[in-house]
Amino acid sequence: MAISLQCFLFLICISIFSSTMAATDPPLTLDYYKSTCPNVFDIVKKEMECHVLYDPRNAAFILRLHFHDCFVQGCDGSILLDDTIELQGEKKASTNGLNSLKGFRIIDKIKNKLESECPGIVSCADILTIAARDAVILVGGPYWHVPVGRKDSKTASYDLAMENIPSANEGLLSIIAKFLYQGLSVTDMVALSGAHTIGMARCESFRARIYGDFEATSGKNPISDSYLSELRSVCPAIIGSGDNNVTAMDNVTPNLFDNSFYHTLLRGEGLLNSDQELYSSLFGMETKSLVQKYAADPVA
Protein backbone atom coordinates (compact mmCIF):
# COMPACT_ATOMS: atom_id res chain seq x y z
CA MET A 1 0.00 0.00 0.00
CA ALA A 2 0.86 6.20 -1.34
CA ILE A 3 -1.23 3.58 0.79
CA SER A 4 -4.45 4.36 2.62
CA LEU A 5 -5.02 3.10 6.16
CA GLN A 6 -7.58 0.33 6.57
CA CYS A 7 -10.55 1.00 8.80
CA PHE A 8 -10.12 1.80 12.48
CA LEU A 9 -12.86 -0.76 13.16
CA PHE A 10 -10.44 -3.45 12.07
CA LEU A 11 -8.04 -2.28 14.78
CA ILE A 12 -10.71 -2.40 17.46
CA CYS A 13 -12.02 -5.79 16.35
CA ILE A 14 -8.65 -7.46 16.07
CA SER A 15 -7.42 -6.02 19.38
CA ILE A 16 -10.43 -7.46 21.22
CA PHE A 17 -10.37 -10.66 19.18
CA SER A 18 -6.66 -11.22 19.83
CA SER A 19 -7.05 -10.72 23.57
CA THR A 20 -9.35 -13.71 24.12
CA MET A 21 -8.19 -15.61 27.20
CA ALA A 22 -9.52 -17.89 29.89
CA ALA A 23 -11.14 -16.07 32.80
CA THR A 24 -8.49 -17.37 35.21
CA ASP A 25 -5.53 -16.00 33.24
CA PRO A 26 -3.89 -12.72 34.29
CA PRO A 27 -4.77 -9.72 32.13
CA LEU A 28 -2.77 -9.08 28.99
CA THR A 29 -0.43 -6.09 29.09
CA LEU A 30 1.80 -4.27 26.62
CA ASP A 31 4.84 -4.64 28.91
CA TYR A 32 4.37 -8.27 29.98
CA TYR A 33 7.86 -9.18 28.69
CA LYS A 34 9.54 -5.91 29.69
CA SER A 35 11.93 -7.52 32.15
CA THR A 36 12.01 -11.11 30.86
CA CYS A 37 12.35 -10.60 27.09
CA PRO A 38 12.49 -6.87 26.29
CA ASN A 39 13.37 -7.37 22.60
CA VAL A 40 10.46 -9.66 21.76
CA PHE A 41 8.62 -7.18 19.52
CA ASP A 42 11.79 -6.21 17.66
CA ILE A 43 12.75 -9.83 17.05
CA VAL A 44 9.31 -10.76 15.70
CA LYS A 45 9.25 -7.66 13.51
CA LYS A 46 12.69 -8.32 12.04
CA GLU A 47 11.85 -11.93 11.21
CA MET A 48 8.53 -10.97 9.64
CA GLU A 49 10.24 -8.28 7.56
CA CYS A 50 12.54 -10.92 6.09
CA HIS A 51 9.75 -13.35 5.30
CA VAL A 52 7.34 -10.81 3.79
CA LEU A 53 10.12 -9.21 1.74
CA TYR A 54 10.96 -12.68 0.39
CA ASP A 55 7.31 -13.39 -0.45
CA PRO A 56 4.42 -10.97 0.27
CA ARG A 57 2.06 -13.97 0.46
CA ASN A 58 3.63 -14.83 3.81
CA ALA A 59 1.72 -11.91 5.32
CA ALA A 60 -1.59 -13.51 4.38
CA PHE A 61 -0.43 -16.93 5.59
CA ILE A 62 0.30 -15.59 9.07
CA LEU A 63 -2.85 -13.47 9.33
CA ARG A 64 -5.02 -16.42 8.29
CA LEU A 65 -3.20 -18.70 10.73
CA HIS A 66 -3.94 -16.23 13.54
CA PHE A 67 -7.63 -16.02 12.62
CA HIS A 68 -8.02 -19.80 12.50
CA ASP A 69 -6.26 -20.10 15.85
CA CYS A 70 -8.46 -17.54 17.57
CA PHE A 71 -11.74 -19.05 16.37
CA VAL A 72 -10.99 -22.29 18.26
CA GLN A 73 -10.47 -22.03 22.04
CA GLY A 74 -9.35 -18.40 21.72
CA CYS A 75 -5.91 -17.10 20.68
CA ASP A 76 -3.99 -19.87 22.43
CA GLY A 77 -1.70 -21.33 19.78
CA SER A 78 -3.75 -24.54 19.56
CA ILE A 79 -3.61 -24.38 15.74
CA LEU A 80 0.14 -24.99 15.98
CA LEU A 81 -0.16 -28.38 17.67
CA ASP A 82 0.51 -31.49 15.60
CA ASP A 83 -1.46 -34.71 15.91
CA THR A 84 -0.23 -37.20 18.50
CA ILE A 85 -1.47 -40.55 19.72
CA GLU A 86 -3.47 -38.78 22.41
CA LEU A 87 -4.39 -35.56 20.59
CA GLN A 88 -6.15 -34.80 17.34
CA GLY A 89 -5.00 -31.40 16.18
CA GLU A 90 -6.81 -28.77 14.14
CA LYS A 91 -4.56 -28.63 11.08
CA LYS A 92 -6.33 -31.37 9.12
CA ALA A 93 -9.88 -30.09 9.64
CA SER A 94 -11.56 -29.46 6.28
CA THR A 95 -12.41 -25.91 7.40
CA ASN A 96 -8.65 -25.35 7.67
CA GLY A 97 -8.32 -26.36 4.04
CA LEU A 98 -7.06 -29.91 4.61
CA ASN A 99 -3.45 -28.91 5.28
CA SER A 100 -3.70 -25.69 3.21
CA LEU A 101 -2.84 -23.54 6.22
CA LYS A 102 0.70 -22.24 5.87
CA GLY A 103 3.11 -20.18 7.94
CA PHE A 104 3.95 -22.76 10.57
CA ARG A 105 7.65 -22.75 9.69
CA ILE A 106 7.75 -18.98 10.02
CA ILE A 107 6.41 -19.18 13.56
CA ASP A 108 8.92 -21.96 14.30
CA LYS A 109 11.79 -19.78 13.10
CA ILE A 110 10.65 -16.84 15.21
CA LYS A 111 10.27 -19.13 18.22
CA ASN A 112 13.83 -20.42 17.72
CA LYS A 113 15.18 -16.86 17.62
CA LEU A 114 13.36 -15.99 20.83
CA GLU A 115 14.52 -19.17 22.53
CA SER A 116 18.10 -18.11 21.84
CA GLU A 117 17.40 -14.65 23.30
CA CYS A 118 15.18 -15.59 26.25
CA PRO A 119 14.56 -19.32 26.56
CA GLY A 120 11.24 -20.58 27.85
CA ILE A 121 9.66 -17.13 28.15
CA VAL A 122 7.58 -16.12 25.13
CA SER A 123 4.51 -18.17 24.26
CA CYS A 124 3.83 -19.31 20.70
CA ALA A 125 0.34 -17.82 21.07
CA ASP A 126 1.89 -14.38 21.62
CA ILE A 127 4.36 -14.88 18.79
CA LEU A 128 1.56 -15.66 16.33
CA THR A 129 -0.51 -12.68 17.52
CA ILE A 130 2.38 -10.21 17.23
CA ALA A 131 3.44 -11.67 13.88
CA ALA A 132 -0.09 -11.23 12.47
CA ARG A 133 -0.06 -7.53 13.38
CA ASP A 134 3.39 -7.06 11.83
CA ALA A 135 2.32 -8.98 8.72
CA VAL A 136 -0.52 -6.52 8.11
CA ILE A 137 1.74 -3.50 8.60
CA LEU A 138 4.36 -4.86 6.20
CA VAL A 139 1.86 -5.00 3.31
CA GLY A 140 0.57 -1.49 3.91
CA GLY A 141 -2.07 -2.06 6.57
CA PRO A 142 -2.63 -0.32 9.90
CA TYR A 143 -0.85 -0.57 13.23
CA TRP A 144 -2.53 -1.69 16.43
CA HIS A 145 -1.21 -2.37 19.91
CA VAL A 146 -0.79 -6.04 20.83
CA PRO A 147 -1.15 -6.76 24.56
CA VAL A 148 0.73 -9.93 25.47
CA GLY A 149 0.84 -12.59 28.16
CA ARG A 150 -1.10 -15.42 26.49
CA LYS A 151 -0.43 -18.97 27.59
CA ASP A 152 0.05 -21.78 25.10
CA SER A 153 -2.68 -24.37 24.98
CA LYS A 154 -1.84 -28.01 25.65
CA THR A 155 -5.04 -29.07 23.92
CA ALA A 156 -6.58 -28.60 20.49
CA SER A 157 -10.05 -29.27 19.13
CA TYR A 158 -10.60 -30.76 15.69
CA ASP A 159 -14.34 -30.71 16.37
CA LEU A 160 -14.41 -26.99 17.21
CA ALA A 161 -12.33 -26.25 14.12
CA MET A 162 -15.00 -28.02 12.07
CA GLU A 163 -17.85 -26.22 13.85
CA ASN A 164 -16.53 -22.69 14.45
CA ILE A 165 -14.56 -21.67 11.37
CA PRO A 166 -16.62 -20.29 8.46
CA SER A 167 -16.24 -22.08 5.13
CA ALA A 168 -15.88 -20.58 1.67
CA ASN A 169 -19.35 -21.62 0.51
CA GLU A 170 -21.24 -20.93 3.71
CA GLY A 171 -24.37 -18.77 3.78
CA LEU A 172 -24.43 -15.33 5.36
CA LEU A 173 -26.70 -16.14 8.29
CA SER A 174 -24.57 -19.11 9.29
CA ILE A 175 -21.39 -17.01 9.15
CA ILE A 176 -23.00 -14.26 11.23
CA ALA A 177 -23.95 -16.88 13.82
CA LYS A 178 -20.37 -18.11 14.02
CA PHE A 179 -19.05 -14.58 14.58
CA LEU A 180 -21.71 -13.87 17.19
CA TYR A 181 -20.65 -17.06 18.99
CA GLN A 182 -17.17 -15.54 19.30
CA GLY A 183 -18.62 -12.34 20.75
CA LEU A 184 -18.15 -10.46 17.47
CA SER A 185 -20.84 -8.32 15.86
CA VAL A 186 -21.98 -8.08 12.24
CA THR A 187 -19.87 -4.93 11.95
CA ASP A 188 -16.85 -6.82 13.28
CA MET A 189 -17.47 -9.58 10.75
CA VAL A 190 -17.56 -7.26 7.73
CA ALA A 191 -14.48 -5.37 8.94
CA LEU A 192 -12.49 -8.53 9.61
CA SER A 193 -13.54 -10.00 6.26
CA GLY A 194 -11.56 -7.15 4.74
CA ALA A 195 -8.44 -9.19 5.53
CA HIS A 196 -9.25 -10.99 2.27
CA THR A 197 -7.73 -7.99 0.53
CA ILE A 198 -4.51 -10.05 0.71
CA GLY A 199 -3.90 -13.71 0.08
CA MET A 200 -4.95 -16.43 -2.31
CA ALA A 201 -7.73 -19.00 -2.45
CA ARG A 202 -7.61 -22.56 -3.75
CA CYS A 203 -9.77 -23.63 -6.70
CA GLU A 204 -11.62 -26.03 -4.42
CA SER A 205 -12.80 -23.02 -2.39
CA PHE A 206 -14.15 -20.94 -5.29
CA ARG A 207 -15.25 -23.51 -7.89
CA ALA A 208 -18.90 -23.38 -6.77
CA ARG A 209 -18.82 -19.59 -7.02
CA ILE A 210 -17.41 -19.25 -10.54
CA TYR A 211 -19.63 -22.00 -11.93
CA GLY A 212 -22.62 -20.72 -9.97
CA ASP A 213 -23.89 -17.18 -9.41
CA PHE A 214 -20.81 -15.18 -10.43
CA GLU A 215 -22.36 -13.89 -13.66
CA ALA A 216 -25.59 -12.93 -11.89
CA THR A 217 -23.86 -10.88 -9.19
CA SER A 218 -21.53 -9.12 -11.65
CA GLY A 219 -24.36 -8.12 -13.98
CA LYS A 220 -22.62 -9.78 -16.94
CA ASN A 221 -20.27 -6.82 -17.23
CA PRO A 222 -17.82 -7.40 -20.13
CA ILE A 223 -14.84 -6.76 -17.85
CA SER A 224 -16.24 -9.16 -15.27
CA ASP A 225 -16.84 -11.73 -18.02
CA SER A 226 -13.16 -11.54 -18.90
CA TYR A 227 -12.24 -12.00 -15.25
CA LEU A 228 -14.60 -14.98 -14.99
CA SER A 229 -13.00 -16.60 -18.04
CA GLU A 230 -9.61 -16.14 -16.41
CA LEU A 231 -10.83 -17.74 -13.19
CA ARG A 232 -12.29 -20.72 -15.07
CA SER A 233 -8.96 -21.23 -16.84
CA VAL A 234 -7.35 -21.51 -13.41
CA CYS A 235 -10.10 -23.67 -11.90
CA PRO A 236 -11.71 -26.39 -14.08
CA ALA A 237 -15.32 -27.36 -13.39
CA ILE A 238 -14.46 -31.02 -12.80
CA ILE A 239 -14.03 -31.79 -9.10
CA GLY A 240 -10.55 -33.08 -8.39
CA SER A 241 -9.03 -31.27 -11.36
CA GLY A 242 -6.86 -28.34 -10.37
CA ASP A 243 -8.21 -28.31 -6.81
CA ASN A 244 -4.98 -26.80 -5.49
CA ASN A 245 -4.62 -24.12 -8.17
CA VAL A 246 -4.76 -20.68 -6.57
CA THR A 247 -5.73 -17.13 -7.45
CA ALA A 248 -5.90 -13.84 -5.55
CA MET A 249 -9.00 -12.99 -3.52
CA ASP A 250 -8.45 -9.32 -4.45
CA ASN A 251 -7.70 -9.28 -8.17
CA VAL A 252 -6.64 -5.60 -8.19
CA THR A 253 -4.11 -5.18 -5.36
CA PRO A 254 -3.52 -8.74 -4.07
CA ASN A 255 -0.38 -7.91 -2.09
CA LEU A 256 -1.58 -4.65 -0.53
CA PHE A 257 -3.70 -4.31 2.58
CA ASP A 258 -6.24 -1.72 1.45
CA ASN A 259 -10.00 -1.47 0.89
CA SER A 260 -9.93 -2.86 -2.66
CA PHE A 261 -11.61 -6.06 -1.43
CA TYR A 262 -14.85 -4.17 -0.79
CA HIS A 263 -14.79 -2.74 -4.31
CA THR A 264 -14.63 -6.26 -5.73
CA LEU A 265 -17.84 -7.06 -3.85
CA LEU A 266 -19.57 -3.96 -5.27
CA ARG A 267 -18.70 -5.22 -8.77
CA GLY A 268 -20.03 -8.66 -7.93
CA GLU A 269 -16.53 -10.09 -8.35
CA GLY A 270 -15.99 -11.53 -4.87
CA LEU A 271 -14.05 -14.74 -5.33
CA LEU A 272 -15.62 -16.69 -2.48
CA ASN A 273 -19.34 -17.21 -2.05
CA SER A 274 -19.00 -16.33 1.63
CA ASP A 275 -17.48 -12.95 0.71
CA GLN A 276 -19.92 -11.98 -2.05
CA GLU A 277 -22.80 -12.86 0.29
CA LEU A 278 -21.81 -9.81 2.39
CA TYR A 279 -23.07 -7.61 -0.44
CA SER A 280 -25.43 -9.75 -2.50
CA SER A 281 -27.37 -11.83 0.01
CA LEU A 282 -31.07 -11.05 0.42
CA PHE A 283 -30.45 -11.27 4.18
CA GLY A 284 -27.56 -8.79 4.07
CA MET A 285 -29.11 -5.34 4.40
CA GLU A 286 -26.73 -4.41 7.22
CA THR A 287 -23.69 -6.09 5.68
CA LYS A 288 -24.38 -4.50 2.27
CA SER A 289 -24.44 -1.06 3.86
CA LEU A 290 -21.14 -1.74 5.62
CA VAL A 291 -19.49 -2.97 2.42
CA GLN A 292 -20.56 0.25 0.69
CA LYS A 293 -19.26 2.30 3.61
CA TYR A 294 -15.82 0.67 3.65
CA ALA A 295 -15.50 0.81 -0.13
CA ALA A 296 -16.23 4.53 -0.11
CA ASP A 297 -14.05 5.40 2.88
CA PRO A 298 -10.91 3.38 3.67
CA VAL A 299 -10.59 5.05 7.08
CA ALA A 300 -14.17 4.17 8.06
Secondary structure as the mmCIF struct_conf table of DSSP 4:
data_model
#
loop_
_struct_conf.conf_type_id
_struct_conf.id
_struct_conf.beg_label_comp_id
_struct_conf.beg_label_asym_id
_struct_conf.beg_label_seq_id
_struct_conf.end_label_comp_id
_struct_conf.end_label_asym_id
_struct_conf.end_label_seq_id
HELX_LH_PP_P HELX_LH_PP_P1 SER A 4 CYS A 7
HELX_RH_AL_P HELX_RH_AL_P1 PHE A 8 SER A 18
TURN_TY1_P TURN_TY1_P1 SER A 19 SER A 19
TURN_TY1_P TURN_TY1_P2 ALA A 23 THR A 24
BEND BEND1 ASP A 25 ASP A 25
HELX_LH_PP_P HELX_LH_PP_P2 PRO A 26 LEU A 28
STRN STRN1 THR A 29 THR A 29
TURN_TY1_P TURN_TY1_P3 LEU A 30 THR A 36
TURN_TY1_P TURN_TY1_P4 PRO A 38 ASN A 39
HELX_RH_AL_P HELX_RH_AL_P2 VAL A 40 TYR A 54
TURN_TY1_P TURN_TY1_P5 PRO A 56 PRO A 56
HELX_RH_AL_P HELX_RH_AL_P3 ARG A 57 CYS A 70
TURN_TY1_P TURN_TY1_P6 PHE A 71 GLN A 73
BEND BEND2 GLY A 74 GLY A 77
HELX_RH_3T_P HELX_RH_3T_P1 SER A 78 LEU A 80
HELX_LH_PP_P HELX_LH_PP_P3 LEU A 81 ASP A 83
BEND BEND3 ILE A 85 GLU A 86
BEND BEND4 GLU A 90 GLU A 90
TURN_TY1_P TURN_TY1_P7 LYS A 91 LYS A 92
HELX_RH_3T_P HELX_RH_3T_P2 SER A 94 ASN A 96
TURN_TY1_P TURN_TY1_P8 GLY A 97 SER A 100
HELX_RH_AL_P HELX_RH_AL_P4 PHE A 104 GLU A 117
BEND BEND5 CYS A 118 CYS A 118
TURN_TY1_P TURN_TY1_P9 PRO A 119 ILE A 121
BEND BEND6 VAL A 122 VAL A 122
HELX_RH_AL_P HELX_RH_AL_P5 CYS A 124 LEU A 138
TURN_TY1_P TURN_TY1_P10 VAL A 139 GLY A 140
STRN STRN2 VAL A 148 VAL A 148
BEND BEND7 LYS A 154 LYS A 154
HELX_RH_AL_P HELX_RH_AL_P6 TYR A 158 ASN A 164
BEND BEND8 ILE A 165 ILE A 165
TURN_TY1_P TURN_TY1_P11 ALA A 168 ASN A 169
HELX_RH_AL_P HELX_RH_AL_P7 LEU A 172 TYR A 181
TURN_TY1_P TURN_TY1_P12 GLN A 182 GLY A 183
HELX_RH_AL_P HELX_RH_AL_P8 VAL A 186 SER A 193
HELX_RH_3T_P HELX_RH_3T_P3 GLY A 194 THR A 197
BEND BEND9 ILE A 198 ILE A 198
STRN STRN3 MET A 200 ARG A 202
HELX_RH_AL_P HELX_RH_AL_P9 CYS A 203 ILE A 210
TURN_TY1_P TURN_TY1_P13 TYR A 211 ASP A 213
HELX_RH_AL_P HELX_RH_AL_P10 PHE A 214 SER A 218
TURN_TY1_P TURN_TY1_P14 GLY A 219 LYS A 220
HELX_RH_AL_P HELX_RH_AL_P11 PRO A 222 VAL A 234
BEND BEND10 CYS A 235 CYS A 235
BEND BEND11 ALA A 237 ILE A 238
TURN_TY1_P TURN_TY1_P15 ILE A 239 GLY A 240
BEND BEND12 SER A 241 GLY A 242
TURN_TY1_P TURN_TY1_P16 ASP A 243 ASN A 244
STRN STRN4 VAL A 246 ALA A 248
BEND BEND13 MET A 249 THR A 253
TURN_TY1_P TURN_TY1_P17 PRO A 254 ASN A 255
BEND BEND14 LEU A 256 LEU A 256
BEND BEND15 ASP A 258 ASN A 259
HELX_RH_AL_P HELX_RH_AL_P12 SER A 260 LEU A 266
TURN_TY1_P TURN_TY1_P18 ARG A 267 GLY A 268
BEND BEND16 LEU A 271 LEU A 272
HELX_RH_AL_P HELX_RH_AL_P13 ASN A 273 SER A 280
TURN_TY1_P TURN_TY1_P19 LEU A 282 PHE A 283
HELX_RH_AL_P HELX_RH_AL_P14 MET A 285 ALA A 296
TURN_TY1_P TURN_TY1_P20 PRO A 298 VAL A 299
#
